[in-house]
Amino acid sequence: MTKHCIICGKDAKFALKGASGYYCEQCAKESFSDLDLLESLESQARALKERLKNKE
């Protein structure tokens, strides 16, 4: 399931840590001076995959 940017609706690449807001790369750079506040959706997917793997 593809997440969409809450500002422009494009495919999101980042999520706000600890919240449900998603952002495309351009909107993330425009909205946050420090992208360290955000987590890449790719890293979230890897972490979930690892948790599922360890559960088996």
mmJSON file of the N, C-alpha and C atoms, coordinates in Angstrom:
{"data_MODEL":{"atom_site":{
"group_PDB":["ATOM","ATOM","ATOM","ATOM","ATOM","ATOM","ATOM","ATOM","ATOM","ATOM","ATOM","ATOM","ATOM","ATOM","ATOM","ATOM","ATOM","ATOM","ATOM","ATOM","ATOM","ATOM","ATOM","ATOM","ATOM","ATOM","ATOM","ATOM","ATOM","ATOM","ATOM","ATOM","ATOM","ATOM","ATOM","ATOM","ATOM","ATOM","ATOM","ATOM","ATOM","ATOM","ATOM","ATOM","ATOM","ATOM","ATOM","ATOM","ATOM","ATOM","ATOM","ATOM","ATOM","ATOM","ATOM","ATOM","ATOM","ATOM","ATOM","ATOM","ATOM","ATOM","ATOM","ATOM","ATOM","ATOM","ATOM","ATOM","ATOM","ATOM","ATOM","ATOM","ATOM","ATOM","ATOM","ATOM","ATOM","ATOM","ATOM","ATOM","ATOM","ATOM","ATOM","ATOM","ATOM","ATOM","ATOM","ATOM","ATOM","ATOM","ATOM","ATOM","ATOM","ATOM","ATOM","ATOM","ATOM","ATOM","ATOM","ATOM","ATOM","ATOM","ATOM","ATOM","ATOM","ATOM","ATOM","ATOM","ATOM","ATOM","ATOM","ATOM","ATOM","ATOM","ATOM","ATOM","ATOM","ATOM","ATOM","ATOM","ATOM","ATOM","ATOM","ATOM","ATOM","ATOM","ATOM","ATOM","ATOM","ATOM","ATOM","ATOM","ATOM","ATOM","ATOM","ATOM","ATOM","ATOM","ATOM","ATOM","ATOM","ATOM","ATOM","ATOM","ATOM","ATOM","ATOM","ATOM","ATOM","ATOM","ATOM","ATOM","ATOM","ATOM","ATOM","ATOM","ATOM","ATOM","ATOM","ATOM","ATOM","ATOM","ATOM","ATOM","ATOM","ATOM","ATOM","ATOM"],
"id":[1,2,3,4,5,6,7,8,9,10,11,12,13,14,15,16,17,18,19,20,21,22,23,24,25,26,27,28,29,30,31,32,33,34,35,36,37,38,39,40,41,42,43,44,45,46,47,48,49,50,51,52,53,54,55,56,57,58,59,60,61,62,63,64,65,66,67,68,69,70,71,72,73,74,75,76,77,78,79,80,81,82,83,84,85,86,87,88,89,90,91,92,93,94,95,96,97,98,99,100,101,102,103,104,105,106,107,108,109,110,111,112,113,114,115,116,117,118,119,120,121,122,123,124,125,126,127,128,129,130,131,132,133,134,135,136,137,138,139,140,141,142,143,144,145,146,147,148,149,150,151,152,153,154,155,156,157,158,159,160,161,162,163,164,165,166,167,168],
"type_symbol":["N","C","C","N","C","C","N","C","C","N","C","C","N","C","C","N","C","C","N","C","C","N","C","C","N","C","C","N","C","C","N","C","C","N","C","C","N","C","C","N","C","C","N","C","C","N","C","C","N","C","C","N","C","C","N","C","C","N","C","C","N","C","C","N","C","C","N","C","C","N","C","C","N","C","C","N","C","C","N","C","C","N","C","C","N","C","C","N","C","C","N","C","C","N","C","C","N","C","C","N","C","C","N","C","C","N","C","C","N","C","C","N","C","C","N","C","C","N","C","C","N","C","C","N","C","C","N","C","C","N","C","C","N","C","C","N","C","C","N","C","C","N","C","C","N","C","C","N","C","C","N","C","C","N","C","C","N","C","C","N","C","C","N","C","C","N","C","C"],
"label_atom_id":["N","CA","C","N","CA","C","N","CA","C","N","CA","C","N","CA","C","N","CA","C","N","CA","C","N","CA","C","N","CA","C","N","CA","C","N","CA","C","N","CA","C","N","CA","C","N","CA","C","N","CA","C","N","CA","C","N","CA","C","N","CA","C","N","CA","C","N","CA","C","N","CA","C","N","CA","C","N","CA","C","N","CA","C","N","CA","C","N","CA","C","N","CA","C","N","CA","C","N","CA","C","N","CA","C","N","CA","C","N","CA","C","N","CA","C","N","CA","C","N","CA","C","N","CA","C","N","CA","C","N","CA","C","N","CA","C","N","CA","C","N","CA","C","N","CA","C","N","CA","C","N","CA","C","N","CA","C","N","CA","C","N","CA","C","N","CA","C","N","CA","C","N","CA","C","N","CA","C","N","CA","C","N","CA","C","N","CA","C","N","CA","C","N","CA","C"],
"label_alt_id":[null,null,null,null,null,null,null,null,null,null,null,null,null,null,null,null,null,null,null,null,null,null,null,null,null,null,null,null,null,null,null,null,null,null,null,null,null,null,null,null,null,null,null,null,null,null,null,null,null,null,null,null,null,null,null,null,null,null,null,null,null,null,null,null,null,null,null,null,null,null,null,null,null,null,null,null,null,null,null,null,null,null,null,null,null,null,null,null,null,null,null,null,null,null,null,null,null,null,null,null,null,null,null,null,null,null,null,null,null,null,null,null,null,null,null,null,null,null,null,null,null,null,null,null,null,null,null,null,null,null,null,null,null,null,null,null,null,null,null,null,null,null,null,null,null,null,null,null,null,null,null,null,null,null,null,null,null,null,null,null,null,null,null,null,null,null,null,null],
"label_comp_id":["MET","MET","MET","THR","THR","THR","LYS","LYS","LYS","HIS","HIS","HIS","CYS","CYS","CYS","ILE","ILE","ILE","ILE","ILE","ILE","CYS","CYS","CYS","GLY","GLY","GLY","LYS","LYS","LYS","ASP","ASP","ASP","ALA","ALA","ALA","LYS","LYS","LYS","PHE","PHE","PHE","ALA","ALA","ALA","LEU","LEU","LEU","LYS","LYS","LYS","GLY","GLY","GLY","ALA","ALA","ALA","SER","SER","SER","GLY","GLY","GLY","TYR","TYR","TYR","TYR","TYR","TYR","CYS","CYS","CYS","GLU","GLU","GLU","GLN","GLN","GLN","CYS","CYS","CYS","ALA","ALA","ALA","LYS","LYS","LYS","GLU","GLU","GLU","SER","SER","SER","PHE","PHE","PHE","SER","SER","SER","ASP","ASP","ASP","LEU","LEU","LEU","ASP","ASP","ASP","LEU","LEU","LEU","LEU","LEU","LEU","GLU","GLU","GLU","SER","SER","SER","LEU","LEU","LEU","GLU","GLU","GLU","SER","SER","SER","GLN","GLN","GLN","ALA","ALA","ALA","ARG","ARG","ARG","ALA","ALA","ALA","LEU","LEU","LEU","LYS","LYS","LYS","GLU","GLU","GLU","ARG","ARG","ARG","LEU","LEU","LEU","LYS","LYS","LYS","ASN","ASN","ASN","LYS","LYS","LYS","GLU","GLU","GLU"],
"label_asym_id":["A","A","A","A","A","A","A","A","A","A","A","A","A","A","A","A","A","A","A","A","A","A","A","A","A","A","A","A","A","A","A","A","A","A","A","A","A","A","A","A","A","A","A","A","A","A","A","A","A","A","A","A","A","A","A","A","A","A","A","A","A","A","A","A","A","A","A","A","A","A","A","A","A","A","A","A","A","A","A","A","A","A","A","A","A","A","A","A","A","A","A","A","A","A","A","A","A","A","A","A","A","A","A","A","A","A","A","A","A","A","A","A","A","A","A","A","A","A","A","A","A","A","A","A","A","A","A","A","A","A","A","A","A","A","A","A","A","A","A","A","A","A","A","A","A","A","A","A","A","A","A","A","A","A","A","A","A","A","A","A","A","A","A","A","A","A","A","A"],
"label_entity_id":["1","1","1","1","1","1","1","1","1","1","1","1","1","1","1","1","1","1","1","1","1","1","1","1","1","1","1","1","1","1","1","1","1","1","1","1","1","1","1","1","1","1","1","1","1","1","1","1","1","1","1","1","1","1","1","1","1","1","1","1","1","1","1","1","1","1","1","1","1","1","1","1","1","1","1","1","1","1","1","1","1","1","1","1","1","1","1","1","1","1","1","1","1","1","1","1","1","1","1","1","1","1","1","1","1","1","1","1","1","1","1","1","1","1","1","1","1","1","1","1","1","1","1","1","1","1","1","1","1","1","1","1","1","1","1","1","1","1","1","1","1","1","1","1","1","1","1","1","1","1","1","1","1","1","1","1","1","1","1","1","1","1","1","1","1","1","1","1"],
"label_seq_id":[1,1,1,2,2,2,3,3,3,4,4,4,5,5,5,6,6,6,7,7,7,8,8,8,9,9,9,10,10,10,11,11,11,12,12,12,13,13,13,14,14,14,15,15,15,16,16,16,17,17,17,18,18,18,19,19,19,20,20,20,21,21,21,22,22,22,23,23,23,24,24,24,25,25,25,26,26,26,27,27,27,28,28,28,29,29,29,30,30,30,31,31,31,32,32,32,33,33,33,34,34,34,35,35,35,36,36,36,37,37,37,38,38,38,39,39,39,40,40,40,41,41,41,42,42,42,43,43,43,44,44,44,45,45,45,46,46,46,47,47,47,48,48,48,49,49,49,50,50,50,51,51,51,52,52,52,53,53,53,54,54,54,55,55,55,56,56,56],
"pdbx_PDB_ins_code":[null,null,null,null,null,null,null,null,null,null,null,null,null,null,null,null,null,null,null,null,null,null,null,null,null,null,null,null,null,null,null,null,null,null,null,null,null,null,null,null,null,null,null,null,null,null,null,null,null,null,null,null,null,null,null,null,null,null,null,null,null,null,null,null,null,null,null,null,null,null,null,null,null,null,null,null,null,null,null,null,null,null,null,null,null,null,null,null,null,null,null,null,null,null,null,null,null,null,null,null,null,null,null,null,null,null,null,null,null,null,null,null,null,null,null,null,null,null,null,null,null,null,null,null,null,null,null,null,null,null,null,null,null,null,null,null,null,null,null,null,null,null,null,null,null,null,null,null,null,null,null,null,null,null,null,null,null,null,null,null,null,null,null,null,null,null,null,null],
"Cartn_x":[0.845,0.0,0.89,0.675,1.472,0.955,1.867,1.518,1.648,0.825,0.832,1.163,1.847,2.226,0.972,0.992,-0.173,-0.284,0.763,0.739,0.322,1.001,0.749,0.109,0.088,-0.551,0.347,1.612,2.544,2.931,3.57,4.04,5.009,4.779,5.604,6.866,7.925,9.184,9.593,8.932,9.291,8.055,8.257,7.19,7.736,6.894,7.274,7.384,8.534,8.755,7.697,7.046,6.058,4.71,4.478,3.205,2.794,1.64,1.148,1.236,2.008,2.152,3.201,2.876,3.794,4.095,5.339,5.791,6.602,6.428,7.314,8.633,9.652,10.973,10.965,10.324,10.31,9.595,8.423,7.667,8.388,9.054,9.81,10.931,11.651,12.748,12.232,11.075,10.501,9.916,9.397,8.701,9.608,10.708,11.588,13.013,13.62,15.007,15.948,15.508,16.331,15.574,16.006,15.315,15.55,16.398,16.591,15.338,14.421,13.149,12.247,12.591,11.774,12.454,11.657,12.15,11.764,12.692,12.347,11.376,10.435,9.466,10.166,11.267,12.048,12.602,13.084,13.618,12.499,11.313,10.166,9.794,9.813,9.462,10.478,11.77,12.809,12.634,12.335,12.152,10.955,9.869,8.683,8.98,9.686,10.058,10.905,11.843,12.72,11.908,10.962,10.114,9.302,8.76,7.976,8.85,10.035,10.982,11.344,11.576,11.945,10.777,9.57,8.384,8.143,8.62,8.403,9.185],
"Cartn_y":[-1.178,0.0,1.241,2.098,3.303,4.403,5.044,6.191,7.443,8.446,9.675,10.863,11.83,13.06,13.795,14.253,14.955,16.381,16.863,18.218,18.226,17.42,17.494,16.241,15.137,13.922,12.984,13.378,12.493,11.32,10.303,9.164,9.637,9.202,9.625,8.78,9.414,8.728,8.84,9.741,9.977,9.999,9.654,9.733,10.483,11.222,11.925,10.894,10.862,9.872,10.021,8.922,8.912,9.513,9.761,10.333,9.676,10.055,9.41,10.305,11.383,12.259,11.735,11.717,11.236,12.372,12.386,13.477,12.961,13.59,13.308,14.018,13.734,14.303,15.835,16.374,17.826,18.534,18.056,18.694,18.528,17.401,17.181,18.202,18.428,19.401,20.817,21.139,22.469,22.683,21.628,21.754,21.59,20.866,20.583,20.981,21.756,22.134,20.972,20.024,18.878,17.595,16.88,15.652,14.521,14.741,13.738,13.572,14.531,14.408,13.377,13.047,12.132,10.781,9.785,8.432,8.009,7.399,6.975,5.797,5.771,4.672,3.361,3.44,2.25,1.613,2.443,1.898,1.327,1.948,1.402,0.032,-0.122,-1.398,-2.471,-2.117,-3.083,-3.541,-2.599,-2.939,-3.869,-3.593,-4.447,-5.834,-5.9,-7.181,-8.002,-7.336,-8.005,-8.528,-7.714,-8.161,-9.382,-9.387,-10.527,-11.772,-11.589,-12.689,-13.302,-12.453,-12.939,-13.615,-13.261,-13.838,-15.279,-15.615,-16.954,-17.99],
"Cartn_z":[0.0,0.0,0.0,-0.95,-1.092,-0.18,0.519,1.365,0.509,0.804,0.024,0.919,0.336,1.025,1.49,2.742,3.283,2.741,2.064,1.521,0.053,-0.774,-2.219,-2.81,-2.072,-2.553,-3.349,-3.6,-4.309,-3.411,-4.006,-3.222,-2.147,-0.925,0.208,0.312,0.798,1.048,2.508,3.252,4.643,5.522,6.792,7.787,8.996,9.647,10.86,11.97,12.648,13.703,14.792,15.126,16.195,15.817,14.536,14.097,12.785,12.289,11.076,9.844,9.88,8.725,7.763,6.48,5.446,4.479,3.955,3.1,1.921,0.746,-0.382,-0.079,-0.857,-0.573,-0.668,-1.673,-1.859,-0.711,-0.338,0.747,2.087,2.279,3.514,3.629,2.537,2.557,2.777,2.204,2.364,3.755,4.37,5.65,6.866,6.71,7.84,7.491,8.353,8.099,8.383,9.203,9.575,9.261,8.219,7.829,8.831,9.841,10.887,11.735,11.663,12.369,11.706,10.456,9.671,9.54,9.276,9.074,7.662,6.949,5.591,5.666,4.751,4.727,4.414,3.704,3.386,4.669,5.585,6.84,7.709,7.657,8.389,7.843,6.525,5.897,6.26,6.263,6.647,8.09,8.987,10.398,10.587,9.89,9.98,9.447,8.328,7.731,8.707,9.382,10.346,11.545,12.037,13.159,12.776,11.56,11.097,10.95,10.453,10.283,11.635,12.631,13.966,14.678,14.299,14.917,14.464,13.256,12.695,13.368],
"occupancy":[1.0,1.0,1.0,1.0,1.0,1.0,1.0,1.0,1.0,1.0,1.0,1.0,1.0,1.0,1.0,1.0,1.0,1.0,1.0,1.0,1.0,1.0,1.0,1.0,1.0,1.0,1.0,1.0,1.0,1.0,1.0,1.0,1.0,1.0,1.0,1.0,1.0,1.0,1.0,1.0,1.0,1.0,1.0,1.0,1.0,1.0,1.0,1.0,1.0,1.0,1.0,1.0,1.0,1.0,1.0,1.0,1.0,1.0,1.0,1.0,1.0,1.0,1.0,1.0,1.0,1.0,1.0,1.0,1.0,1.0,1.0,1.0,1.0,1.0,1.0,1.0,1.0,1.0,1.0,1.0,1.0,1.0,1.0,1.0,1.0,1.0,1.0,1.0,1.0,1.0,1.0,1.0,1.0,1.0,1.0,1.0,1.0,1.0,1.0,1.0,1.0,1.0,1.0,1.0,1.0,1.0,1.0,1.0,1.0,1.0,1.0,1.0,1.0,1.0,1.0,1.0,1.0,1.0,1.0,1.0,1.0,1.0,1.0,1.0,1.0,1.0,1.0,1.0,1.0,1.0,1.0,1.0,1.0,1.0,1.0,1.0,1.0,1.0,1.0,1.0,1.0,1.0,1.0,1.0,1.0,1.0,1.0,1.0,1.0,1.0,1.0,1.0,1.0,1.0,1.0,1.0,1.0,1.0,1.0,1.0,1.0,1.0,1.0,1.0,1.0,1.0,1.0,1.0],
"B_iso_or_equiv":[0.0,0.0,0.0,0.0,0.0,0.0,0.0,0.0,0.0,0.0,0.0,0.0,0.0,0.0,0.0,0.0,0.0,0.0,0.0,0.0,0.0,0.0,0.0,0.0,0.0,0.0,0.0,0.0,0.0,0.0,0.0,0.0,0.0,0.0,0.0,0.0,0.0,0.0,0.0,0.0,0.0,0.0,0.0,0.0,0.0,0.0,0.0,0.0,0.0,0.0,0.0,0.0,0.0,0.0,0.0,0.0,0.0,0.0,0.0,0.0,0.0,0.0,0.0,0.0,0.0,0.0,0.0,0.0,0.0,0.0,0.0,0.0,0.0,0.0,0.0,0.0,0.0,0.0,0.0,0.0,0.0,0.0,0.0,0.0,0.0,0.0,0.0,0.0,0.0,0.0,0.0,0.0,0.0,0.0,0.0,0.0,0.0,0.0,0.0,0.0,0.0,0.0,0.0,0.0,0.0,0.0,0.0,0.0,0.0,0.0,0.0,0.0,0.0,0.0,0.0,0.0,0.0,0.0,0.0,0.0,0.0,0.0,0.0,0.0,0.0,0.0,0.0,0.0,0.0,0.0,0.0,0.0,0.0,0.0,0.0,0.0,0.0,0.0,0.0,0.0,0.0,0.0,0.0,0.0,0.0,0.0,0.0,0.0,0.0,0.0,0.0,0.0,0.0,0.0,0.0,0.0,0.0,0.0,0.0,0.0,0.0,0.0,0.0,0.0,0.0,0.0,0.0,0.0],
"pdbx_formal_charge":[null,null,null,null,null,null,null,null,null,null,null,null,null,null,null,null,null,null,null,null,null,null,null,null,null,null,null,null,null,null,null,null,null,null,null,null,null,null,null,null,null,null,null,null,null,null,null,null,null,null,null,null,null,null,null,null,null,null,null,null,null,null,null,null,null,null,null,null,null,null,null,null,null,null,null,null,null,null,null,null,null,null,null,null,null,null,null,null,null,null,null,null,null,null,null,null,null,null,null,null,null,null,null,null,null,null,null,null,null,null,null,null,null,null,null,null,null,null,null,null,null,null,null,null,null,null,null,null,null,null,null,null,null,null,null,null,null,null,null,null,null,null,null,null,null,null,null,null,null,null,null,null,null,null,null,null,null,null,null,null,null,null,null,null,null,null,null,null],
"auth_seq_id":[1,1,1,2,2,2,3,3,3,4,4,4,5,5,5,6,6,6,7,7,7,8,8,8,9,9,9,10,10,10,11,11,11,12,12,12,13,13,13,14,14,14,15,15,15,16,16,16,17,17,17,18,18,18,19,19,19,20,20,20,21,21,21,22,22,22,23,23,23,24,24,24,25,25,25,26,26,26,27,27,27,28,28,28,29,29,29,30,30,30,31,31,31,32,32,32,33,33,33,34,34,34,35,35,35,36,36,36,37,37,37,38,38,38,39,39,39,40,40,40,41,41,41,42,42,42,43,43,43,44,44,44,45,45,45,46,46,46,47,47,47,48,48,48,49,49,49,50,50,50,51,51,51,52,52,52,53,53,53,54,54,54,55,55,55,56,56,56],
"auth_comp_id":["MET","MET","MET","THR","THR","THR","LYS","LYS","LYS","HIS","HIS","HIS","CYS","CYS","CYS","ILE","ILE","ILE","ILE","ILE","ILE","CYS","CYS","CYS","GLY","GLY","GLY","LYS","LYS","LYS","ASP","ASP","ASP","ALA","ALA","ALA","LYS","LYS","LYS","PHE","PHE","PHE","ALA","ALA","ALA","LEU","LEU","LEU","LYS","LYS","LYS","GLY","GLY","GLY","ALA","ALA","ALA","SER","SER","SER","GLY","GLY","GLY","TYR","TYR","TYR","TYR","TYR","TYR","CYS","CYS","CYS","GLU","GLU","GLU","GLN","GLN","GLN","CYS","CYS","CYS","ALA","ALA","ALA","LYS","LYS","LYS","GLU","GLU","GLU","SER","SER","SER","PHE","PHE","PHE","SER","SER","SER","ASP","ASP","ASP","LEU","LEU","LEU","ASP","ASP","ASP","LEU","LEU","LEU","LEU","LEU","LEU","GLU","GLU","GLU","SER","SER","SER","LEU","LEU","LEU","GLU","GLU","GLU","SER","SER","SER","GLN","GLN","GLN","ALA","ALA","ALA","ARG","ARG","ARG","ALA","ALA","ALA","LEU","LEU","LEU","LYS","LYS","LYS","GLU","GLU","GLU","ARG","ARG","ARG","LEU","LEU","LEU","LYS","LYS","LYS","ASN","ASN","ASN","LYS","LYS","LYS","GLU","GLU","GLU"],
"auth_asym_id":["A","A","A","A","A","A","A","A","A","A","A","A","A","A","A","A","A","A","A","A","A","A","A","A","A","A","A","A","A","A","A","A","A","A","A","A","A","A","A","A","A","A","A","A","A","A","A","A","A","A","A","A","A","A","A","A","A","A","A","A","A","A","A","A","A","A","A","A","A","A","A","A","A","A","A","A","A","A","A","A","A","A","A","A","A","A","A","A","A","A","A","A","A","A","A","A","A","A","A","A","A","A","A","A","A","A","A","A","A","A","A","A","A","A","A","A","A","A","A","A","A","A","A","A","A","A","A","A","A","A","A","A","A","A","A","A","A","A","A","A","A","A","A","A","A","A","A","A","A","A","A","A","A","A","A","A","A","A","A","A","A","A","A","A","A","A","A","A"],
"auth_atom_id":["N","CA","C","N","CA","C","N","CA","C","N","CA","C","N","CA","C","N","CA","C","N","CA","C","N","CA","C","N","CA","C","N","CA","C","N","CA","C","N","CA","C","N","CA","C","N","CA","C","N","CA","C","N","CA","C","N","CA","C","N","CA","C","N","CA","C","N","CA","C","N","CA","C","N","CA","C","N","CA","C","N","CA","C","N","CA","C","N","CA","C","N","CA","C","N","CA","C","N","CA","C","N","CA","C","N","CA","C","N","CA","C","N","CA","C","N","CA","C","N","CA","C","N","CA","C","N","CA","C","N","CA","C","N","CA","C","N","CA","C","N","CA","C","N","CA","C","N","CA","C","N","CA","C","N","CA","C","N","CA","C","N","CA","C","N","CA","C","N","CA","C","N","CA","C","N","CA","C","N","CA","C","N","CA","C","N","CA","C","N","CA","C","N","CA","C"],
"pdbx_PDB_model_num":[1,1,1,1,1,1,1,1,1,1,1,1,1,1,1,1,1,1,1,1,1,1,1,1,1,1,1,1,1,1,1,1,1,1,1,1,1,1,1,1,1,1,1,1,1,1,1,1,1,1,1,1,1,1,1,1,1,1,1,1,1,1,1,1,1,1,1,1,1,1,1,1,1,1,1,1,1,1,1,1,1,1,1,1,1,1,1,1,1,1,1,1,1,1,1,1,1,1,1,1,1,1,1,1,1,1,1,1,1,1,1,1,1,1,1,1,1,1,1,1,1,1,1,1,1,1,1,1,1,1,1,1,1,1,1,1,1,1,1,1,1,1,1,1,1,1,1,1,1,1,1,1,1,1,1,1,1,1,1,1,1,1,1,1,1,1,1,1]
}}}
